[in-house]
C-alpha cells in the first residue's frame, strides 16, 4: 500500500475512535450526527430558517449528491 492509503486508514481510524468515544459518553450532543443536526438546524427548531441556514442545507445536500455520483461513476460523471 502507498502512503495515501495509510493516511486514509489513519483518518478513518481516528474518526471511529472519536465517534465511539462520543457514543459511549452519556452526554448528549457530541456525536457527528448530533453535531450535523445542530449545525444545519435539522432537529427541534420549529422556527423559520434563516437564509444562511437554507443555503447551508443546500450546500450540504449538493455536496452529498455530488459525492454519491462521483463514487458511483468512478469520477467519470463531470
DSSP file (Angstrom, degrees, kcal/mol; ACC not computed):
  #  RESIDUE AA STRUCTURE BP1 BP2  ACC     N-H-->O    O-->H-N    N-H-->O    O-->H-N    TCO  KAPPA ALPHA  PHI   PSI    X-CA   Y-CA   Z-CA
    1    1 A X              0   0    0      0, 0.0     2,-0.1     0, 0.0     0, 0.0   0.000 360.0 360.0 360.0 148.0    0.0    0.0    0.0
    2    2 A X     >  -     0   0    0      1,-0.1     4,-1.6     4,-0.0     3,-0.2  -0.305 360.0 -96.2 -86.9 176.2    1.1    3.5   -0.7
    3    3 A X  H  > S+     0   0    0      1,-0.2     4,-2.1     2,-0.2     5,-0.1   0.867 121.5  55.4 -59.6 -40.0    1.4    6.4    1.8
    4    4 A X  H  > S+     0   0    0      1,-0.2     4,-2.4     2,-0.2    -1,-0.2   0.862 103.3  54.3 -66.9 -36.1   -2.0    7.8    0.9
    5    5 A X  H  > S+     0   0    0     -3,-0.2     4,-2.3     1,-0.2    -1,-0.2   0.916 109.5  48.6 -62.2 -41.5   -3.8    4.5    1.6
    6    6 A X  H  X S+     0   0    0     -4,-1.6     4,-2.6     2,-0.2    -2,-0.2   0.885 109.3  52.7 -66.0 -38.1   -2.2    4.6    5.1
    7    7 A X  H  X S+     0   0    0     -4,-2.1     4,-2.8     2,-0.2    -2,-0.2   0.923 110.5  47.5 -61.6 -43.8   -3.3    8.2    5.6
    8    8 A X  H  X S+     0   0    0     -4,-2.4     4,-2.6     2,-0.2     5,-0.2   0.901 111.7  50.0 -65.7 -40.0   -6.9    7.3    4.7
    9    9 A X  H  X S+     0   0    0     -4,-2.3     4,-2.5     2,-0.2    -1,-0.2   0.921 112.7  47.7 -62.5 -43.1   -6.8    4.3    7.0
   10   10 A X  H  X S+     0   0    0     -4,-2.6     4,-2.7     2,-0.2    -2,-0.2   0.926 111.8  49.9 -61.9 -45.5   -5.4    6.5    9.8
   11   11 A X  H  X S+     0   0    0     -4,-2.8     4,-2.4     2,-0.2    -2,-0.2   0.915 112.7  46.2 -61.4 -44.9   -8.1    9.2    9.2
   12   12 A X  H  X S+     0   0    0     -4,-2.6     4,-2.6     2,-0.2    -1,-0.2   0.909 113.2  50.1 -64.9 -42.1  -10.9    6.6    9.2
   13   13 A X  H  X S+     0   0    0     -4,-2.5     4,-2.4    -5,-0.2    -2,-0.2   0.901 110.6  49.5 -62.6 -41.2   -9.5    5.0   12.4
   14   14 A X  H  X S+     0   0    0     -4,-2.7     4,-2.4     2,-0.2    -2,-0.2   0.920 110.9  49.9 -63.5 -44.2   -9.3    8.4   14.1
   15   15 A X  H  X S+     0   0    0     -4,-2.4     4,-2.9     1,-0.2     5,-0.2   0.938 111.2  49.2 -58.9 -46.9  -12.8    9.2   13.1
   16   16 A X  H  X S+     0   0    0     -4,-2.6     4,-2.8     1,-0.2     5,-0.3   0.898 109.8  51.5 -61.8 -40.1  -14.0    5.9   14.5
   17   17 A X  H  X S+     0   0    0     -4,-2.4     4,-2.0     2,-0.2    -1,-0.2   0.925 113.6  44.2 -62.5 -44.1  -12.1    6.4   17.8
   18   18 A X  H  X S+     0   0    0     -4,-2.4     4,-2.0     2,-0.2    -2,-0.2   0.923 116.0  47.0 -65.7 -44.5  -13.7    9.9   18.2
   19   19 A X  H  X S+     0   0    0     -4,-2.9     4,-2.3     2,-0.2    -2,-0.2   0.908 112.1  48.9 -67.6 -42.6  -17.2    8.7   17.3
   20   20 A X  H  X S+     0   0    0     -4,-2.8     4,-2.5    -5,-0.2     5,-0.2   0.915 110.9  51.2 -63.7 -41.8  -17.1    5.6   19.5
   21   21 A X  H  X S+     0   0    0     -4,-2.0     4,-1.1    -5,-0.3    -1,-0.2   0.896 112.1  47.4 -61.0 -39.0  -15.9    7.7   22.4
   22   22 A X  H  < S+     0   0    0     -4,-2.0    -2,-0.2     2,-0.2    -1,-0.2   0.866 111.0  51.6 -69.6 -35.9  -18.8   10.1   21.8
   23   23 A X  H  < S+     0   0    0     -4,-2.3    -2,-0.2     1,-0.2    -1,-0.2   0.919 112.3  43.8 -67.9 -44.1  -21.3    7.2   21.5
   24   24 A X  H  < S+     0   0    0     -4,-2.5     2,-0.4    -5,-0.1    -1,-0.2   0.687  94.1  94.6 -78.0 -16.1  -20.3    5.6   24.8
   25   25 A X  S  < S-     0   0    0     -4,-1.1     5,-0.1    -5,-0.2    -4,-0.0  -0.619  74.2-143.0 -73.2 127.9  -20.2    9.0   26.5
   26   26 A X  S    S+     0   0    0     -2,-0.4     2,-0.2     2,-0.1    -1,-0.1   0.658  70.4 105.1 -69.9 -13.2  -23.6    9.6   28.2
   27   27 A X  S    S-     0   0    0      1,-0.1     3,-0.5     2,-0.0     2,-0.2  -0.457  70.3-130.6 -69.1 137.2  -23.5   13.3   27.4
   28   28 A X  S    S+     0   0    0      1,-0.2    -1,-0.1    -2,-0.2    -2,-0.1  -0.562  79.8  37.3 -87.6 152.3  -25.9   14.3   24.5
   29   29 A X  S    S+     0   0    0     -2,-0.2    -1,-0.2    -7,-0.0    -2,-0.0   0.650  83.5 100.3  90.6  16.0  -24.8   16.3   21.5
   30   30 A X        +     0   0    0     -3,-0.5    -7,-0.1    -8,-0.2    -8,-0.1   0.526  54.2  92.0-114.6  -5.3  -21.3   15.0   21.0
   31   31 A X  S  > S-     0   0    0     -9,-0.2     4,-2.2     1,-0.1     5,-0.2  -0.438  85.5-111.2 -81.8 164.2  -21.6   12.5   18.1
   32   32 A X  H  > S+     0   0    0      1,-0.2     4,-2.8     2,-0.2     5,-0.2   0.911 118.1  53.2 -61.2 -42.1  -21.1   13.6   14.5
   33   33 A X  H  > S+     0   0    0      1,-0.2     4,-2.6     2,-0.2    -1,-0.2   0.935 109.7  47.3 -58.7 -46.8  -24.8   13.1   13.7
   34   34 A X  H  > S+     0   0    0      1,-0.2     4,-1.8     2,-0.2    -1,-0.2   0.875 112.2  50.2 -64.3 -37.5  -25.9   15.3   16.6
   35   35 A X  H  X S+     0   0    0     -4,-2.2     4,-3.1     2,-0.2     5,-0.2   0.928 111.3  48.0 -65.6 -44.9  -23.4   18.0   15.6
   36   36 A X  H  X S+     0   0    0     -4,-2.8     4,-2.4     1,-0.2    -2,-0.2   0.917 110.0  52.5 -62.9 -43.1  -24.6   17.9   12.0
   37   37 A X  H  <>S+     0   0    0     -4,-2.6     5,-2.9    -5,-0.2     6,-0.7   0.894 114.5  43.4 -58.9 -39.2  -28.3   18.1   13.2
   38   38 A X  H ><5S+     0   0    0     -4,-1.8     3,-1.2     3,-0.2    -2,-0.2   0.942 113.3  49.4 -71.8 -48.1  -27.4   21.1   15.3
   39   39 A X  H 3<5S+     0   0    0     -4,-3.1    -2,-0.2     1,-0.3    -1,-0.2   0.869 119.9  37.2 -59.5 -38.2  -25.2   22.9   12.7
   40   40 A X  T 3<5S-     0   0    0     -4,-2.4    -1,-0.3    -5,-0.2    -2,-0.2   0.263 107.8-122.0-101.2  11.7  -27.9   22.5   10.0
   41   41 A X  T < 5 +     0   0    0     -3,-1.2    -3,-0.2    -4,-0.1    -4,-0.1   0.915  60.9 147.0  50.7  52.1  -30.9   23.1   12.3
   42   42 A X      < +     0   0    0     -5,-2.9     2,-0.4    -6,-0.2    -4,-0.1   0.600  54.2  44.3 -94.6 -12.8  -32.4   19.7   11.4
   43   43 A X  S    S+     0   0    0     -6,-0.7     2,-0.3     1,-0.0    -1,-0.1  -0.980 109.3   2.7-135.8 145.9  -34.0   18.9   14.8
   44   44 A X  S    S+     0   0    0     -2,-0.4     2,-0.6     1,-0.1    -2,-0.1   0.063  88.8 109.1  82.8 -27.0  -36.0   20.6   17.4
   45   45 A X        +     0   0    0     -2,-0.3    -1,-0.1     1,-0.1     4,-0.1  -0.754  33.6 174.9 -94.8 124.9  -36.5   24.0   15.8
   46   46 A X        +     0   0    0     -2,-0.6    -1,-0.1     2,-0.1     3,-0.1   0.385  50.5 108.9-101.1   0.6  -39.9   24.9   14.5
   47   47 A X  S    S-     0   0    0      1,-0.1     2,-0.1     3,-0.0     3,-0.1  -0.346  83.7 -89.2 -75.2 157.9  -38.9   28.4   13.7
   48   48 A X        -     0   0    0      1,-0.1    -1,-0.1    -2,-0.1     2,-0.1  -0.424  50.5-107.0 -65.0 139.6  -38.5   29.6   10.1
   49   49 A X        -     0   0    0     -2,-0.1     2,-0.2    -3,-0.1    -1,-0.1  -0.391  27.1-121.7 -69.7 144.4  -35.0   29.0    8.7
   50   50 A X    >>  -     0   0    0      1,-0.1     4,-1.9    -2,-0.1     3,-0.7  -0.502  30.2-108.2 -76.3 155.7  -32.7   32.0    8.3
   51   51 A X  H 3> S+     0   0    0      1,-0.3     4,-2.3     2,-0.2     5,-0.2   0.876 119.9  53.1 -55.7 -39.3  -31.4   32.4    4.7
   52   52 A X  H 3> S+     0   0    0      1,-0.2     4,-2.2     2,-0.2    -1,-0.3   0.831 106.8  53.1 -67.7 -29.2  -27.9   31.3    5.6
   53   53 A X  H <> S+     0   0    0     -3,-0.7     4,-2.5     2,-0.2    -1,-0.2   0.900 109.0  48.6 -70.3 -39.7  -29.3   28.1    7.2
   54   54 A X  H  X S+     0   0    0     -4,-1.9     4,-2.4     2,-0.2    -2,-0.2   0.915 112.7  48.3 -63.5 -42.4  -31.2   27.3    3.9
   55   55 A X  H  X S+     0   0    0     -4,-2.3     4,-2.6     2,-0.2    -2,-0.2   0.895 111.0  50.9 -64.6 -40.6  -28.0   28.0    1.9
   56   56 A X  H  X S+     0   0    0     -4,-2.2     4,-2.3     2,-0.2    -2,-0.2   0.916 110.6  48.8 -63.2 -43.9  -26.0   25.8    4.3
   57   57 A X  H  X S+     0   0    0     -4,-2.5     4,-2.6     2,-0.2    -2,-0.2   0.918 111.4  49.7 -62.1 -43.3  -28.5   23.0    3.9
   58   58 A X  H  X S+     0   0    0     -4,-2.4     4,-3.0     1,-0.2    -2,-0.2   0.928 111.1  49.2 -62.0 -44.5  -28.5   23.3    0.2
   59   59 A X  H  X S+     0   0    0     -4,-2.6     4,-2.5     2,-0.2    -1,-0.2   0.896 111.1  50.0 -60.6 -41.0  -24.7   23.2    0.1
   60   60 A X  H  X S+     0   0    0     -4,-2.3     4,-2.1     2,-0.2    -2,-0.2   0.929 113.7  44.9 -62.6 -46.7  -24.7   20.1    2.4
   61   61 A X  H  X S+     0   0    0     -4,-2.6     4,-2.4     2,-0.2    -2,-0.2   0.911 113.0  50.8 -64.1 -43.6  -27.2   18.3    0.1
   62   62 A X  H  X S+     0   0    0     -4,-3.0     4,-2.7     1,-0.2    -2,-0.2   0.904 109.2  51.5 -62.6 -41.6  -25.4   19.3   -3.1
   63   63 A X  H  X S+     0   0    0     -4,-2.5     4,-2.9    -5,-0.2    -1,-0.2   0.943 112.1  45.1 -60.7 -47.8  -22.1   18.0   -1.7
   64   64 A X  H  X S+     0   0    0     -4,-2.1     4,-2.3     2,-0.2    -1,-0.2   0.857 112.3  51.8 -67.6 -34.0  -23.5   14.6   -0.8
   65   65 A X  H  X S+     0   0    0     -4,-2.4     4,-2.3     2,-0.2    -1,-0.2   0.941 113.2  45.1 -63.9 -46.6  -25.3   14.4   -4.1
   66   66 A X  H  X S+     0   0    0     -4,-2.7     4,-3.0     1,-0.2    -2,-0.2   0.928 113.1  50.2 -61.8 -45.3  -22.0   15.1   -5.9
   67   67 A X  H  X S+     0   0    0     -4,-2.9     4,-2.5     2,-0.2     5,-0.2   0.903 110.5  49.7 -62.6 -41.4  -20.0   12.7   -3.7
   68   68 A X  H  X S+     0   0    0     -4,-2.3     4,-2.5     2,-0.2    -1,-0.2   0.944 114.3  44.0 -61.9 -48.4  -22.5    9.9   -4.3
   69   69 A X  H  X S+     0   0    0     -4,-2.3     4,-2.0     1,-0.2     6,-0.4   0.907 112.2  54.3 -63.0 -41.4  -22.5   10.4   -8.1
   70   70 A X  H  X>S+     0   0    0     -4,-3.0     5,-1.8    -5,-0.2     4,-0.5   0.921 112.7  42.2 -58.4 -46.8  -18.7   10.7   -8.0
   71   71 A X  H ><5S+     0   0    0     -4,-2.5     3,-0.6     1,-0.2    -2,-0.2   0.911 115.1  49.5 -68.1 -42.2  -18.3    7.4   -6.2
   72   72 A X  H 3<5S+     0   0    0     -4,-2.5    -1,-0.2     1,-0.2    -2,-0.2   0.777 116.7  40.5 -71.3 -26.3  -20.9    5.5   -8.3
   73   73 A X  H ><5S-     0   0    0     -4,-2.0     3,-0.9    -5,-0.2    -1,-0.2   0.411 109.1-116.0-102.0   1.7  -19.5    6.7  -11.6
   74   74 A X  T <<5S-     0   0    0     -3,-0.6    -3,-0.2    -4,-0.5    -4,-0.1   0.749  71.1 -60.6  70.4  22.5  -15.8    6.3  -10.8
   75   75 A X  T 3 <S+     0   0    0     -5,-1.8    -1,-0.2    -6,-0.4     3,-0.1   0.586 114.7 112.1  82.6   9.8  -15.3   10.0  -11.2
   76   76 A X    <   +     0   0    0     -3,-0.9    -2,-0.1    -6,-0.2    -6,-0.1   0.112  48.3  89.6-102.7  21.9  -16.3   10.0  -14.8
   77   77 A X              0   0    0     -7,-0.1    -1,-0.1     1,-0.1    -7,-0.1   0.939 360.0 360.0 -84.5 -50.5  -19.5   12.0  -14.4
   78   78 A X              0   0    0     -3,-0.1    -2,-0.1    -8,-0.0    -1,-0.1   0.384 360.0 360.0-118.2 360.0  -18.4   15.5  -14.9
